[in-house]
């Protein structure tokens, strides 16, 4: 969730990808120059997918671009499937 704070300081950043996290809307004092992508495991019990998705929706509601992706049968981990989703997002 801290990556957006760093991205605000680096003008060349155009996308922040969060894995198994929730982007905290109170960190977004101004509209960012980058988009957000959130990847979450359906079986994550550290940060529940519902909380991550709700925070992403709250950011969308204030006009911030967030794409939320659920990876099935994945816990709070970086699995092969999560890696493939990151690769897909970077190639877009």
PDB file with one MODEL, atoms N, CA, C and O in Angstrom:
MODEL        1
ATOM      1  N   UNK A   1       0.793  -1.205   0.000  1.00  0.00           N
ATOM      2  CA  UNK A   1       0.000   0.000   0.000  1.00  0.00           C
ATOM      3  C   UNK A   1       0.835   1.267   0.000  1.00  0.00           C
ATOM      4  O   UNK A   1       0.293   2.353  -0.208  1.00  0.00           O
ATOM      5  N   UNK A   2       2.120   1.162   0.225  1.00  0.00           N
ATOM      6  CA  UNK A   2       2.982   2.340   0.232  1.00  0.00           C
ATOM      7  C   UNK A   2       3.486   2.727  -1.158  1.00  0.00           C
ATOM      8  O   UNK A   2       3.951   3.850  -1.355  1.00  0.00           O
ATOM      9  N   UNK A   3       3.401   1.824  -2.107  1.00  0.00           N
ATOM     10  CA  UNK A   3       3.919   2.091  -3.455  1.00  0.00           C
ATOM     11  C   UNK A   3       3.335   3.366  -4.073  1.00  0.00           C
ATOM     12  O   UNK A   3       4.082   4.107  -4.711  1.00  0.00           O
ATOM     13  N   UNK A   4       2.047   3.657  -3.916  1.00  0.00           N
ATOM     14  CA  UNK A   4       1.542   4.909  -4.493  1.00  0.00           C
ATOM     15  C   UNK A   4       2.218   6.155  -3.924  1.00  0.00           C
ATOM     16  O   UNK A   4       2.408   7.137  -4.642  1.00  0.00           O
ATOM     17  N   UNK A   5       2.583   6.125  -2.646  1.00  0.00           N
ATOM     18  CA  UNK A   5       3.271   7.282  -2.061  1.00  0.00           C
ATOM     19  C   UNK A   5       4.603   7.521  -2.759  1.00  0.00           C
ATOM     20  O   UNK A   5       4.968   8.665  -3.029  1.00  0.00           O
ATOM     21  N   UNK A   6       5.320   6.458  -3.048  1.00  0.00           N
ATOM     22  CA  UNK A   6       6.575   6.585  -3.785  1.00  0.00           C
ATOM     23  C   UNK A   6       6.307   7.024  -5.221  1.00  0.00           C
ATOM     24  O   UNK A   6       7.031   7.858  -5.766  1.00  0.00           O
ATOM     25  N   UNK A   7       5.269   6.463  -5.830  1.00  0.00           N
ATOM     26  CA  UNK A   7       4.957   6.799  -7.229  1.00  0.00           C
ATOM     27  C   UNK A   7       4.636   8.276  -7.405  1.00  0.00           C
ATOM     28  O   UNK A   7       4.935   8.850  -8.453  1.00  0.00           O
ATOM     29  N   UNK A   8       4.031   8.903  -6.398  1.00  0.00           N
ATOM     30  CA  UNK A   8       3.779  10.346  -6.479  1.00  0.00           C
ATOM     31  C   UNK A   8       5.086  11.121  -6.650  1.00  0.00           C
ATOM     32  O   UNK A   8       5.092  12.195  -7.251  1.00  0.00           O
ATOM     33  N   UNK A   9       6.186  10.588  -6.129  1.00  0.00           N
ATOM     34  CA  UNK A   9       7.477  11.279  -6.163  1.00  0.00           C
ATOM     35  C   UNK A   9       8.281  11.016  -7.429  1.00  0.00           C
ATOM     36  O   UNK A   9       9.280  11.689  -7.685  1.00  0.00           O
ATOM     37  N   UNK A  10       7.844  10.031  -8.228  1.00  0.00           N
ATOM     38  CA  UNK A  10       8.594   9.642  -9.427  1.00  0.00           C
ATOM     39  C   UNK A  10       7.718   9.913 -10.653  1.00  0.00           C
ATOM     40  O   UNK A  10       6.831   9.118 -10.962  1.00  0.00           O
ATOM     41  N   UNK A  11       7.952  11.011 -11.346  1.00  0.00           N
ATOM     42  CA  UNK A  11       7.085  11.399 -12.462  1.00  0.00           C
ATOM     43  C   UNK A  11       6.996  10.369 -13.597  1.00  0.00           C
ATOM     44  O   UNK A  11       5.999  10.338 -14.318  1.00  0.00           O
ATOM     45  N   UNK A  12       8.008   9.542 -13.761  1.00  0.00           N
ATOM     46  CA  UNK A  12       7.987   8.587 -14.876  1.00  0.00           C
ATOM     47  C   UNK A  12       7.145   7.339 -14.603  1.00  0.00           C
ATOM     48  O   UNK A  12       6.973   6.514 -15.500  1.00  0.00           O
ATOM     49  N   UNK A  13       6.626   7.183 -13.404  1.00  0.00           N
ATOM     50  CA  UNK A  13       5.780   6.034 -13.081  1.00  0.00           C
ATOM     51  C   UNK A  13       4.416   6.227 -13.732  1.00  0.00           C
ATOM     52  O   UNK A  13       3.796   7.281 -13.589  1.00  0.00           O
ATOM     53  N   UNK A  14       3.949   5.200 -14.450  1.00  0.00           N
ATOM     54  CA  UNK A  14       2.616   5.312 -15.048  1.00  0.00           C
ATOM     55  C   UNK A  14       1.651   4.253 -14.538  1.00  0.00           C
ATOM     56  O   UNK A  14       0.453   4.327 -14.810  1.00  0.00           O
ATOM     57  N   UNK A  15       2.163   3.256 -13.793  1.00  0.00           N
ATOM     58  CA  UNK A  15       1.282   2.237 -13.233  1.00  0.00           C
ATOM     59  C   UNK A  15       1.890   1.691 -11.952  1.00  0.00           C
ATOM     60  O   UNK A  15       3.091   1.430 -11.881  1.00  0.00           O
ATOM     61  N   UNK A  16       1.045   1.521 -10.941  1.00  0.00           N
ATOM     62  CA  UNK A  16       1.442   0.870  -9.700  1.00  0.00           C
ATOM     63  C   UNK A  16       0.646  -0.418  -9.604  1.00  0.00           C
ATOM     64  O   UNK A  16      -0.581  -0.413  -9.707  1.00  0.00           O
ATOM     65  N   UNK A  17       1.352  -1.520  -9.407  1.00  0.00           N
ATOM     66  CA  UNK A  17       0.707  -2.820  -9.268  1.00  0.00           C
ATOM     67  C   UNK A  17       0.872  -3.277  -7.823  1.00  0.00           C
ATOM     68  O   UNK A  17       1.989  -3.427  -7.330  1.00  0.00           O
ATOM     69  N   UNK A  18      -0.245  -3.494  -7.161  1.00  0.00           N
ATOM     70  CA  UNK A  18      -0.236  -3.998  -5.793  1.00  0.00           C
ATOM     71  C   UNK A  18      -0.617  -5.461  -5.774  1.00  0.00           C
ATOM     72  O   UNK A  18      -1.554  -5.869  -6.461  1.00  0.00           O
ATOM     73  N   UNK A  19       0.095  -6.254  -4.999  1.00  0.00           N
ATOM     74  CA  UNK A  19      -0.182  -7.678  -4.892  1.00  0.00           C
ATOM     75  C   UNK A  19      -0.607  -7.977  -3.461  1.00  0.00           C
ATOM     76  O   UNK A  19       0.146  -7.747  -2.515  1.00  0.00           O
ATOM     77  N   UNK A  20      -1.818  -8.490  -3.317  1.00  0.00           N
ATOM     78  CA  UNK A  20      -2.305  -8.876  -2.000  1.00  0.00           C
ATOM     79  C   UNK A  20      -2.378  -7.724  -1.027  1.00  0.00           C
ATOM     80  O   UNK A  20      -2.144  -7.905   0.168  1.00  0.00           O
ATOM     81  N   UNK A  21      -2.698  -6.545  -1.515  1.00  0.00           N
ATOM     82  CA  UNK A  21      -2.755  -5.374  -0.646  1.00  0.00           C
ATOM     83  C   UNK A  21      -4.056  -4.617  -0.878  1.00  0.00           C
ATOM     84  O   UNK A  21      -4.842  -4.943  -1.767  1.00  0.00           O
ATOM     85  N   UNK A  22      -4.252  -3.625  -0.074  1.00  0.00           N
ATOM     86  CA  UNK A  22      -5.332  -2.695  -0.356  1.00  0.00           C
ATOM     87  C   UNK A  22      -4.711  -1.312  -0.476  1.00  0.00           C
ATOM     88  O   UNK A  22      -3.872  -0.924   0.336  1.00  0.00           O
ATOM     89  N   UNK A  23      -5.128  -0.582  -1.487  1.00  0.00           N
ATOM     90  CA  UNK A  23      -4.675   0.796  -1.640  1.00  0.00           C
ATOM     91  C   UNK A  23      -5.515   1.647  -0.700  1.00  0.00           C
ATOM     92  O   UNK A  23      -6.744   1.630  -0.780  1.00  0.00           O
ATOM     93  N   UNK A  24      -4.886   2.369   0.163  1.00  0.00           N
ATOM     94  CA  UNK A  24      -5.602   3.141   1.179  1.00  0.00           C
ATOM     95  C   UNK A  24      -5.927   4.530   0.648  1.00  0.00           C
ATOM     96  O   UNK A  24      -5.036   5.327   0.353  1.00  0.00           O
ATOM     97  N   UNK A  25      -7.204   4.796   0.536  1.00  0.00           N
ATOM     98  CA  UNK A  25      -7.645   6.026  -0.130  1.00  0.00           C
ATOM     99  C   UNK A  25      -7.162   7.284   0.578  1.00  0.00           C
ATOM    100  O   UNK A  25      -7.023   8.321  -0.070  1.00  0.00           O
ATOM    101  N   UNK A  26      -6.904   7.235   1.873  1.00  0.00           N
ATOM    102  CA  UNK A  26      -6.431   8.441   2.555  1.00  0.00           C
ATOM    103  C   UNK A  26      -5.011   8.826   2.143  1.00  0.00           C
ATOM    104  O   UNK A  26      -4.551   9.914   2.488  1.00  0.00           O
ATOM    105  N   UNK A  27      -4.304   7.954   1.407  1.00  0.00           N
ATOM    106  CA  UNK A  27      -2.991   8.297   0.875  1.00  0.00           C
ATOM    107  C   UNK A  27      -3.085   9.101  -0.427  1.00  0.00           C
ATOM    108  O   UNK A  27      -2.069   9.587  -0.925  1.00  0.00           O
ATOM    109  N   UNK A  28      -4.274   9.241  -0.972  1.00  0.00           N
ATOM    110  CA  UNK A  28      -4.464   9.902  -2.257  1.00  0.00           C
ATOM    111  C   UNK A  28      -5.046  11.299  -2.035  1.00  0.00           C
ATOM    112  O   UNK A  28      -6.249  11.519  -2.177  1.00  0.00           O
ATOM    113  N   UNK A  29      -4.167  12.229  -1.685  1.00  0.00           N
ATOM    114  CA  UNK A  29      -4.625  13.600  -1.420  1.00  0.00           C
ATOM    115  C   UNK A  29      -4.894  14.358  -2.716  1.00  0.00           C
ATOM    116  O   UNK A  29      -5.695  15.293  -2.742  1.00  0.00           O
ATOM    117  N   UNK A  30      -4.219  13.950  -3.793  1.00  0.00           N
ATOM    118  CA  UNK A  30      -4.455  14.543  -5.110  1.00  0.00           C
ATOM    119  C   UNK A  30      -4.619  13.418  -6.119  1.00  0.00           C
ATOM    120  O   UNK A  30      -4.245  12.274  -5.861  1.00  0.00           O
ATOM    121  N   UNK A  31      -5.182  13.757  -7.268  1.00  0.00           N
ATOM    122  CA  UNK A  31      -5.365  12.759  -8.313  1.00  0.00           C
ATOM    123  C   UNK A  31      -3.990  12.343  -8.832  1.00  0.00           C
ATOM    124  O   UNK A  31      -3.203  13.203  -9.227  1.00  0.00           O
ATOM    125  N   UNK A  32      -3.680  11.038  -8.841  1.00  0.00           N
ATOM    126  CA  UNK A  32      -2.343  10.603  -9.257  1.00  0.00           C
ATOM    127  C   UNK A  32      -2.125  10.687 -10.763  1.00  0.00           C
ATOM    128  O   UNK A  32      -3.076  10.690 -11.544  1.00  0.00           O
ATOM    129  N   UNK A  33      -0.866  10.753 -11.150  1.00  0.00           N
ATOM    130  CA  UNK A  33      -0.479  10.753 -12.565  1.00  0.00           C
ATOM    131  C   UNK A  33      -0.294   9.324 -13.076  1.00  0.00           C
ATOM    132  O   UNK A  33       0.161   9.131 -14.204  1.00  0.00           O
ATOM    133  N   UNK A  34      -0.631   8.341 -12.282  1.00  0.00           N
ATOM    134  CA  UNK A  34      -0.467   6.927 -12.609  1.00  0.00           C
ATOM    135  C   UNK A  34      -1.782   6.190 -12.362  1.00  0.00           C
ATOM    136  O   UNK A  34      -2.668   6.681 -11.663  1.00  0.00           O
ATOM    137  N   UNK A  35      -1.883   5.008 -12.951  1.00  0.00           N
ATOM    138  CA  UNK A  35      -3.042   4.150 -12.701  1.00  0.00           C
ATOM    139  C   UNK A  35      -2.648   3.098 -11.670  1.00  0.00           C
ATOM    140  O   UNK A  35      -1.470   2.903 -11.369  1.00  0.00           O
ATOM    141  N   UNK A  36      -3.655   2.437 -11.146  1.00  0.00           N
ATOM    142  CA  UNK A  36      -3.445   1.400 -10.154  1.00  0.00           C
ATOM    143  C   UNK A  36      -3.990   0.074 -10.662  1.00  0.00           C
ATOM    144  O   UNK A  36      -5.030   0.027 -11.319  1.00  0.00           O
ATOM    145  N   UNK A  37      -3.287  -0.986 -10.354  1.00  0.00           N
ATOM    146  CA  UNK A  37      -3.771  -2.338 -10.613  1.00  0.00           C
ATOM    147  C   UNK A  37      -3.579  -3.132  -9.330  1.00  0.00           C
ATOM    148  O   UNK A  37      -2.498  -3.122  -8.740  1.00  0.00           O
ATOM    149  N   UNK A  38      -4.618  -3.812  -8.907  1.00  0.00           N
ATOM    150  CA  UNK A  38      -4.556  -4.619  -7.694  1.00  0.00           C
ATOM    151  C   UNK A  38      -4.769  -6.081  -8.064  1.00  0.00           C
ATOM    152  O   UNK A  38      -5.714  -6.424  -8.775  1.00  0.00           O
ATOM    153  N   UNK A  39      -3.883  -6.930  -7.573  1.00  0.00           N
ATOM    154  CA  UNK A  39      -3.994  -8.372  -7.797  1.00  0.00           C
ATOM    155  C   UNK A  39      -4.191  -9.015  -6.428  1.00  0.00           C
ATOM    156  O   UNK A  39      -3.418  -8.789  -5.497  1.00  0.00           O
ATOM    157  N   UNK A  40      -5.238  -9.814  -6.334  1.00  0.00           N
ATOM    158  CA  UNK A  40      -5.562 -10.383  -5.026  1.00  0.00           C
ATOM    159  C   UNK A  40      -5.929 -11.850  -5.162  1.00  0.00           C
ATOM    160  O   UNK A  40      -6.605 -12.244  -6.113  1.00  0.00           O
ATOM    161  N   UNK A  41      -5.484 -12.653  -4.215  1.00  0.00           N
ATOM    162  CA  UNK A  41      -5.824 -14.069  -4.188  1.00  0.00           C
ATOM    163  C   UNK A  41      -7.185 -14.298  -3.569  1.00  0.00           C
ATOM    164  O   UNK A  41      -7.530 -13.674  -2.566  1.00  0.00           O
ATOM    165  N   UNK A  42      -7.951 -15.180  -4.156  1.00  0.00           N
ATOM    166  CA  UNK A  42      -9.311 -15.444  -3.659  1.00  0.00           C
ATOM    167  C   UNK A  42      -9.311 -16.083  -2.275  1.00  0.00           C
ATOM    168  O   UNK A  42     -10.304 -15.991  -1.554  1.00  0.00           O
ATOM    169  N   UNK A  43      -8.207 -16.732  -1.895  1.00  0.00           N
ATOM    170  CA  UNK A  43      -8.121 -17.425  -0.608  1.00  0.00           C
ATOM    171  C   UNK A  43      -7.270 -16.656   0.408  1.00  0.00           C
ATOM    172  O   UNK A  43      -6.873 -17.220   1.428  1.00  0.00           O
ATOM    173  N   UNK A  44      -6.990 -15.395   0.147  1.00  0.00           N
ATOM    174  CA  UNK A  44      -6.171 -14.566   1.042  1.00  0.00           C
ATOM    175  C   UNK A  44      -6.924 -14.349   2.345  1.00  0.00           C
ATOM    176  O   UNK A  44      -8.055 -13.862   2.332  1.00  0.00           O
ATOM    177  N   UNK A  45      -6.316 -14.700   3.461  1.00  0.00           N
ATOM    178  CA  UNK A  45      -6.920 -14.480   4.775  1.00  0.00           C
ATOM    179  C   UNK A  45      -6.133 -13.448   5.581  1.00  0.00           C
ATOM    180  O   UNK A  45      -6.500 -13.146   6.716  1.00  0.00           O
ATOM    181  N   UNK A  46      -5.056 -12.902   5.008  1.00  0.00           N
ATOM    182  CA  UNK A  46      -4.306 -11.834   5.666  1.00  0.00           C
ATOM    183  C   UNK A  46      -4.988 -10.503   5.384  1.00  0.00           C
ATOM    184  O   UNK A  46      -5.295  -9.743   6.303  1.00  0.00           O
ATOM    185  N   UNK A  47      -5.220 -10.231   4.113  1.00  0.00           N
ATOM    186  CA  UNK A  47      -6.016  -9.073   3.687  1.00  0.00           C
ATOM    187  C   UNK A  47      -7.148  -9.642   2.840  1.00  0.00           C
ATOM    188  O   UNK A  47      -6.929 -10.122   1.727  1.00  0.00           O
ATOM    189  N   UNK A  48      -8.322  -9.584   3.366  1.00  0.00           N
ATOM    190  CA  UNK A  48      -9.464 -10.205   2.694  1.00  0.00           C
ATOM    191  C   UNK A  48      -9.723  -9.548   1.344  1.00  0.00           C
ATOM    192  O   UNK A  48      -9.664  -8.325   1.220  1.00  0.00           O
ATOM    193  N   UNK A  49     -10.011 -10.365   0.332  1.00  0.00           N
ATOM    194  CA  UNK A  49     -10.278  -9.814  -0.998  1.00  0.00           C
ATOM    195  C   UNK A  49     -11.409  -8.787  -0.994  1.00  0.00           C
ATOM    196  O   UNK A  49     -11.373  -7.814  -1.747  1.00  0.00           O
ATOM    197  N   UNK A  50     -12.399  -9.006  -0.156  1.00  0.00           N
ATOM    198  CA  UNK A  50     -13.534  -8.077  -0.099  1.00  0.00           C
ATOM    199  C   UNK A  50     -13.090  -6.680   0.340  1.00  0.00           C
ATOM    200  O   UNK A  50     -13.592  -5.676  -0.166  1.00  0.00           O
ATOM    201  N   UNK A  51     -12.145  -6.622   1.286  1.00  0.00           N
ATOM    202  CA  UNK A  51     -11.647  -5.318   1.749  1.00  0.00           C
ATOM    203  C   UNK A  51     -10.839  -4.626   0.664  1.00  0.00           C
ATOM    204  O   UNK A  51     -10.981  -3.424   0.441  1.00  0.00           O
ATOM    205  N   UNK A  52      -9.997  -5.390  -0.002  1.00  0.00           N
ATOM    206  CA  UNK A  52      -9.194  -4.837  -1.094  1.00  0.00           C
ATOM    207  C   UNK A  52     -10.091  -4.319  -2.215  1.00  0.00           C
ATOM    208  O   UNK A  52      -9.867  -3.233  -2.750  1.00  0.00           O
ATOM    209  N   UNK A  53     -11.094  -5.094  -2.558  1.00  0.00           N
ATOM    210  CA  UNK A  53     -12.002  -4.696  -3.631  1.00  0.00           C
ATOM    211  C   UNK A  53     -12.820  -3.466  -3.236  1.00  0.00           C
ATOM    212  O   UNK A  53     -13.063  -2.587  -4.063  1.00  0.00           O
ATOM    213  N   UNK A  54     -13.242  -3.406  -1.984  1.00  0.00           N
ATOM    214  CA  UNK A  54     -14.014  -2.251  -1.511  1.00  0.00           C
ATOM    215  C   UNK A  54     -13.176  -0.976  -1.556  1.00  0.00           C
ATOM    216  O   UNK A  54     -13.677   0.083  -1.932  1.00  0.00           O
ATOM    217  N   UNK A  55     -11.909  -1.074  -1.177  1.00  0.00           N
ATOM    218  CA  UNK A  55     -11.027   0.104  -1.215  1.00  0.00           C
ATOM    219  C   UNK A  55     -10.781   0.530  -2.659  1.00  0.00           C
ATOM    220  O   UNK A  55     -10.742   1.723  -2.959  1.00  0.00           O
ATOM    221  N   UNK A  56     -10.615  -0.449  -3.559  1.00  0.00           N
ATOM    222  CA  UNK A  56     -10.444  -0.127  -4.977  1.00  0.00           C
ATOM    223  C   UNK A  56     -11.679   0.584  -5.511  1.00  0.00           C
ATOM    224  O   UNK A  56     -11.561   1.548  -6.268  1.00  0.00           O
ATOM    225  N   UNK A  57     -12.847   0.124  -5.129  1.00  0.00           N
ATOM    226  CA  UNK A  57     -14.086   0.758  -5.582  1.00  0.00           C
ATOM    227  C   UNK A  57     -14.205   2.183  -5.029  1.00  0.00           C
ATOM    228  O   UNK A  57     -14.662   3.087  -5.728  1.00  0.00           O
ATOM    229  N   UNK A  58     -13.799   2.375  -3.790  1.00  0.00           N
ATOM    230  CA  UNK A  58     -13.840   3.718  -3.197  1.00  0.00           C
ATOM    231  C   UNK A  58     -12.936   4.675  -3.967  1.00  0.00           C
ATOM    232  O   UNK A  58     -13.284   5.840  -4.160  1.00  0.00           O
ATOM    233  N   UNK A  59     -11.784   4.189  -4.406  1.00  0.00           N
ATOM    234  CA  UNK A  59     -10.898   5.024  -5.221  1.00  0.00           C
ATOM    235  C   UNK A  59     -11.522   5.317  -6.585  1.00  0.00           C
ATOM    236  O   UNK A  59     -11.438   6.440  -7.082  1.00  0.00           O
ATOM    237  N   UNK A  60     -12.136   4.324  -7.176  1.00  0.00           N
ATOM    238  CA  UNK A  60     -12.834   4.542  -8.452  1.00  0.00           C
ATOM    239  C   UNK A  60     -13.922   5.600  -8.294  1.00  0.00           C
ATOM    240  O   UNK A  60     -14.124   6.438  -9.173  1.00  0.00           O
ATOM    241  N   UNK A  61     -14.612   5.546  -7.170  1.00  0.00           N
ATOM    242  CA  UNK A  61     -15.711   6.487  -6.917  1.00  0.00           C
ATOM    243  C   UNK A  61     -15.245   7.936  -6.860  1.00  0.00           C
ATOM    244  O   UNK A  61     -16.036   8.851  -7.090  1.00  0.00           O
ATOM    245  N   UNK A  62     -13.962   8.152  -6.555  1.00  0.00           N
ATOM    246  CA  UNK A  62     -13.441   9.531  -6.535  1.00  0.00           C
ATOM    247  C   UNK A  62     -12.627   9.827  -7.793  1.00  0.00           C
ATOM    248  O   UNK A  62     -11.899  10.818  -7.850  1.00  0.00           O
ATOM    249  N   UNK A  63     -12.752   8.962  -8.801  1.00  0.00           N
ATOM    250  CA  UNK A  63     -12.171   9.242 -10.105  1.00  0.00           C
ATOM    251  C   UNK A  63     -10.768   8.720 -10.357  1.00  0.00           C
ATOM    252  O   UNK A  63     -10.132   9.112 -11.335  1.00  0.00           O
ATOM    253  N   UNK A  64     -10.274   7.847  -9.497  1.00  0.00           N
ATOM    254  CA  UNK A  64      -8.939   7.292  -9.677  1.00  0.00           C
ATOM    255  C   UNK A  64      -9.058   5.955 -10.415  1.00  0.00           C
ATOM    256  O   UNK A  64      -9.902   5.126 -10.076  1.00  0.00           O
ATOM    257  N   UNK A  65      -8.219   5.755 -11.412  1.00  0.00           N
ATOM    258  CA  UNK A  65      -8.267   4.534 -12.218  1.00  0.00           C
ATOM    259  C   UNK A  65      -7.640   3.374 -11.458  1.00  0.00           C
ATOM    260  O   UNK A  65      -6.451   3.379 -11.140  1.00  0.00           O
ATOM    261  N   UNK A  66      -8.473   2.385 -11.179  1.00  0.00           N
ATOM    262  CA  UNK A  66      -8.027   1.173 -10.487  1.00  0.00           C
ATOM    263  C   UNK A  66      -8.616  -0.027 -11.215  1.00  0.00           C
ATOM    264  O   UNK A  66      -9.819  -0.081 -11.471  1.00  0.00           O
ATOM    265  N   UNK A  67      -7.766  -0.982 -11.545  1.00  0.00           N
ATOM    266  CA  UNK A  67      -8.223  -2.253 -12.093  1.00  0.00           C
ATOM    267  C   UNK A  67      -7.928  -3.320 -11.053  1.00  0.00           C
ATOM    268  O   UNK A  67      -6.788  -3.480 -10.617  1.00  0.00           O
ATOM    269  N   UNK A  68      -8.963  -4.046 -10.661  1.00  0.00           N
ATOM    270  CA  UNK A  68      -8.840  -5.047  -9.600  1.00  0.00           C
ATOM    271  C   UNK A  68      -8.937  -6.428 -10.215  1.00  0.00           C
ATOM    272  O   UNK A  68      -9.859  -6.701 -10.985  1.00  0.00           O
ATOM    273  N   UNK A  69      -7.989  -7.312  -9.882  1.00  0.00           N
ATOM    274  CA  UNK A  69      -7.913  -8.643 -10.485  1.00  0.00           C
ATOM    275  C   UNK A  69      -7.888  -9.701  -9.389  1.00  0.00           C
ATOM    276  O   UNK A  69      -7.080  -9.625  -8.463  1.00  0.00           O
ATOM    277  N   UNK A  70      -8.770 -10.680  -9.495  1.00  0.00           N
ATOM    278  CA  UNK A  70      -8.817 -11.778  -8.542  1.00  0.00           C
ATOM    279  C   UNK A  70      -8.169 -13.009  -9.158  1.00  0.00           C
ATOM    280  O   UNK A  70      -8.505 -13.409 -10.272  1.00  0.00           O
ATOM    281  N   UNK A  71      -7.236 -13.603  -8.423  1.00  0.00           N
ATOM    282  CA  UNK A  71      -6.582 -14.837  -8.862  1.00  0.00           C
ATOM    283  C   UNK A  71      -7.162 -15.966  -8.002  1.00  0.00           C
ATOM    284  O   UNK A  71      -6.980 -15.986  -6.785  1.00  0.00           O
ATOM    285  N   UNK A  72      -7.851 -16.887  -8.642  1.00  0.00           N
ATOM    286  CA  UNK A  72      -8.526 -17.951  -7.903  1.00  0.00           C
ATOM    287  C   UNK A  72      -7.525 -18.936  -7.291  1.00  0.00           C
ATOM    288  O   UNK A  72      -6.409 -19.117  -7.776  1.00  0.00           O
ATOM    289  N   UNK A  73      -7.975 -19.551  -6.219  1.00  0.00           N
ATOM    290  CA  UNK A  73      -7.210 -20.581  -5.511  1.00  0.00           C
ATOM    291  C   UNK A  73      -5.807 -20.114  -5.135  1.00  0.00           C
ATOM    292  O   UNK A  73      -4.841 -20.873  -5.216  1.00  0.00           O
ATOM    293  N   UNK A  74      -5.716 -18.861  -4.727  1.00  0.00           N
ATOM    294  CA  UNK A  74      -4.428 -18.285  -4.325  1.00  0.00           C
ATOM    295  C   UNK A  74      -4.591 -17.617  -2.973  1.00  0.00           C
ATOM    296  O   UNK A  74      -5.578 -16.925  -2.724  1.00  0.00           O
ATOM    297  N   UNK A  75      -3.609 -17.831  -2.098  1.00  0.00           N
ATOM    298  CA  UNK A  75      -3.612 -17.224  -0.766  1.00  0.00           C
ATOM    299  C   UNK A  75      -2.849 -15.897  -0.812  1.00  0.00           C
ATOM    300  O   UNK A  75      -2.720 -15.282  -1.870  1.00  0.00           O
ATOM    301  N   UNK A  76      -2.353 -15.472   0.333  1.00  0.00           N
ATOM    302  CA  UNK A  76      -1.562 -14.243   0.446  1.00  0.00           C
ATOM    303  C   UNK A  76      -0.135 -14.585   0.062  1.00  0.00           C
ATOM    304  O   UNK A  76       0.737 -14.718   0.920  1.00  0.00           O
ATOM    305  N   UNK A  77       0.095 -14.727  -1.252  1.00  0.00           N
ATOM    306  CA  UNK A  77       1.372 -15.216  -1.744  1.00  0.00           C
ATOM    307  C   UNK A  77       1.608 -14.743  -3.172  1.00  0.00           C
ATOM    308  O   UNK A  77       0.697 -14.276  -3.854  1.00  0.00           O
ATOM    309  N   UNK A  78       2.838 -14.876  -3.593  1.00  0.00           N
ATOM    310  CA  UNK A  78       3.155 -14.624  -4.996  1.00  0.00           C
ATOM    311  C   UNK A  78       3.315 -15.990  -5.652  1.00  0.00           C
ATOM    312  O   UNK A  78       4.350 -16.646  -5.533  1.00  0.00           O
ATOM    313  N   UNK A  79       2.275 -16.389  -6.336  1.00  0.00           N
ATOM    314  CA  UNK A  79       2.251 -17.689  -6.998  1.00  0.00           C
ATOM    315  C   UNK A  79       2.580 -17.518  -8.481  1.00  0.00           C
ATOM    316  O   UNK A  79       2.734 -16.400  -8.973  1.00  0.00           O
ATOM    317  N   UNK A  80       2.681 -18.625  -9.169  1.00  0.00           N
ATOM    318  CA  UNK A  80       2.918 -18.576 -10.613  1.00  0.00           C
ATOM    319  C   UNK A  80       1.795 -17.801 -11.299  1.00  0.00           C
ATOM    320  O   UNK A  80       2.049 -17.014 -12.211  1.00  0.00           O
ATOM    321  N   UNK A  81       0.549 -18.023 -10.859  1.00  0.00           N
ATOM    322  CA  UNK A  81      -0.593 -17.347 -11.468  1.00  0.00           C
ATOM    323  C   UNK A  81      -0.539 -15.835 -11.242  1.00  0.00           C
ATOM    324  O   UNK A  81      -0.879 -15.053 -12.129  1.00  0.00           O
ATOM    325  N   UNK A  82      -0.110 -15.438 -10.049  1.00  0.00           N
ATOM    326  CA  UNK A  82       0.045 -14.005  -9.762  1.00  0.00           C
ATOM    327  C   UNK A  82       1.144 -13.428 -10.654  1.00  0.00           C
ATOM    328  O   UNK A  82       0.985 -12.344 -11.216  1.00  0.00           O
ATOM    329  N   UNK A  83       2.241 -14.140 -10.782  1.00  0.00           N
ATOM    330  CA  UNK A  83       3.325 -13.689 -11.654  1.00  0.00           C
ATOM    331  C   UNK A  83       2.877 -13.519 -13.090  1.00  0.00           C
ATOM    332  O   UNK A  83       3.265 -12.563 -13.761  1.00  0.00           O
ATOM    333  N   UNK A  84       2.058 -14.448 -13.561  1.00  0.00           N
ATOM    334  CA  UNK A  84       1.531 -14.342 -14.923  1.00  0.00           C
ATOM    335  C   UNK A  84       0.617 -13.125 -15.073  1.00  0.00           C
ATOM    336  O   UNK A  84       0.619 -12.473 -16.117  1.00  0.00           O
ATOM    337  N   UNK A  85      -0.160 -12.820 -14.042  1.00  0.00           N
ATOM    338  CA  UNK A  85      -1.038 -11.644 -14.089  1.00  0.00           C
ATOM    339  C   UNK A  85      -0.192 -10.368 -14.104  1.00  0.00           C
ATOM    340  O   UNK A  85      -0.505  -9.430 -14.837  1.00  0.00           O
ATOM    341  N   UNK A  86       0.868 -10.324 -13.307  1.00  0.00           N
ATOM    342  CA  UNK A  86       1.766  -9.162 -13.325  1.00  0.00           C
ATOM    343  C   UNK A  86       2.368  -9.000 -14.717  1.00  0.00           C
ATOM    344  O   UNK A  86       2.409  -7.891 -15.251  1.00  0.00           O
ATOM    345  N   UNK A  87       2.832 -10.090 -15.301  1.00  0.00           N
ATOM    346  CA  UNK A  87       3.412 -10.045 -16.630  1.00  0.00           C
ATOM    347  C   UNK A  87       2.398  -9.515 -17.649  1.00  0.00           C
ATOM    348  O   UNK A  87       2.731  -8.678 -18.489  1.00  0.00           O
ATOM    349  N   UNK A  88       1.176 -10.003 -17.566  1.00  0.00           N
ATOM    350  CA  UNK A  88       0.116  -9.542 -18.467  1.00  0.00           C
ATOM    351  C   UNK A  88      -0.121  -8.034 -18.337  1.00  0.00           C
ATOM    352  O   UNK A  88      -0.267  -7.331 -19.337  1.00  0.00           O
ATOM    353  N   UNK A  89      -0.156  -7.550 -17.093  1.00  0.00           N
ATOM    354  CA  UNK A  89      -0.384  -6.119 -16.871  1.00  0.00           C
ATOM    355  C   UNK A  89       0.772  -5.275 -17.380  1.00  0.00           C
ATOM    356  O   UNK A  89       0.559  -4.186 -17.914  1.00  0.00           O
ATOM    357  N   UNK A  90       1.988  -5.765 -17.221  1.00  0.00           N
ATOM    358  CA  UNK A  90       3.155  -5.018 -17.701  1.00  0.00           C
ATOM    359  C   UNK A  90       3.235  -4.998 -19.223  1.00  0.00           C
ATOM    360  O   UNK A  90       3.740  -4.038 -19.805  1.00  0.00           O
ATOM    361  N   UNK A  91       2.744  -6.040 -19.864  1.00  0.00           N
ATOM    362  CA  UNK A  91       2.777  -6.113 -21.319  1.00  0.00           C
ATOM    363  C   UNK A  91       1.672  -5.309 -21.978  1.00  0.00           C
ATOM    364  O   UNK A  91       1.730  -5.068 -23.184  1.00  0.00           O
ATOM    365  N   UNK A  92       0.682  -4.892 -21.237  1.00  0.00           N
ATOM    366  CA  UNK A  92      -0.434  -4.114 -21.807  1.00  0.00           C
ATOM    367  C   UNK A  92       0.005  -2.711 -22.165  1.00  0.00           C
ATOM    368  O   UNK A  92      -0.800  -1.918 -22.656  1.00  0.00           O
TER     369      UNK A  92
ENDMDL
END
